[in-house]
């Protein structure tokens, strides 16, 4: 009988599959924009729905966060 996979393994496979699909979609978009350059100016970034703008801004790099947790290592 085959051994059942643990949920972390399934999640990792799903994450890898999603990342691959995202790269494929980005590549397809680049091909479409190359074939139809006027599509690049077909929308105004400021007219996007609020949820898109929030997600876009959340991906921008912020100041480096410092760790608030102290090390649990025993010091001698």
C-alpha positions in Angstrom: 0.0 0.0 0.0 1.4 3.4 -0.9 2.4 5.7 2.0 0.2 8.8 2.3 1.9 12.1 1.9 1.8 14.5 4.7 0.1 17.9 4.2 3.3 19.9 4.1 4.5 17.8 1.1 1.2 18.4 -0.7 1.4 22.1 0.1 4.9 22.3 -1.3 3.9 20.6 -4.5 0.9 22.9 -4.9 3.2 25.9 -4.2 5.7 24.8 -6.9 2.9 24.1 -9.4 1.4 27.6 -8.7 4.8 29.2 -9.2 5.3 27.4 -12.5 1.8 28.4 -13.7 2.5 32.0 -12.8 5.8 32.0 -14.7 3.9 30.5 -17.7 1.2 33.2 -17.5 3.8 36.0 -17.3 5.6 34.6 -20.3 2.4 34.4 -22.2 1.6 38.0 -21.3 5.0 39.1 -22.5 4.4 37.4 -25.8 1.0 39.0 -26.2 2.3 42.4 -25.3 5.1 41.9 -27.9 2.6 41.0 -30.5 0.1 43.8 -29.6 2.2 46.7 -28.1 -0.9 48.9 -27.9 -2.3 46.7 -25.2 0.3 48.0 -22.8 -1.5 51.4 -22.7 -5.0 49.9 -22.8 -5.6 50.7 -19.1 -4.6 53.2 -16.5 -3.0 51.8 -13.4 -4.8 54.3 -11.2 -8.2 53.0 -12.4 -7.6 49.5 -11.1 -9.9 48.1 -8.4 -8.8 48.9 -4.9 -8.0 45.2 -4.1 -5.4 45.2 -7.0 -3.9 48.5 -5.8 -3.5 47.2 -2.2 -1.9 44.0 -3.4 0.4 45.9 -5.7 1.5 48.2 -3.0 2.0 45.4 -0.5 4.6 43.8 -2.7 6.8 46.9 -2.7 9.9 46.5 -0.5 9.7 48.0 2.9 12.3 48.8 5.5 14.1 45.8 6.8 12.2 44.3 9.7 14.2 43.4 12.8 13.5 40.3 14.8 11.6 40.8 18.0 12.3 37.3 19.3 15.3 36.7 21.5 17.4 33.6 20.9 16.4 30.6 22.9 20.0 29.3 22.9 21.6 28.9 26.3 24.5 31.2 26.8 27.5 29.9 28.8 
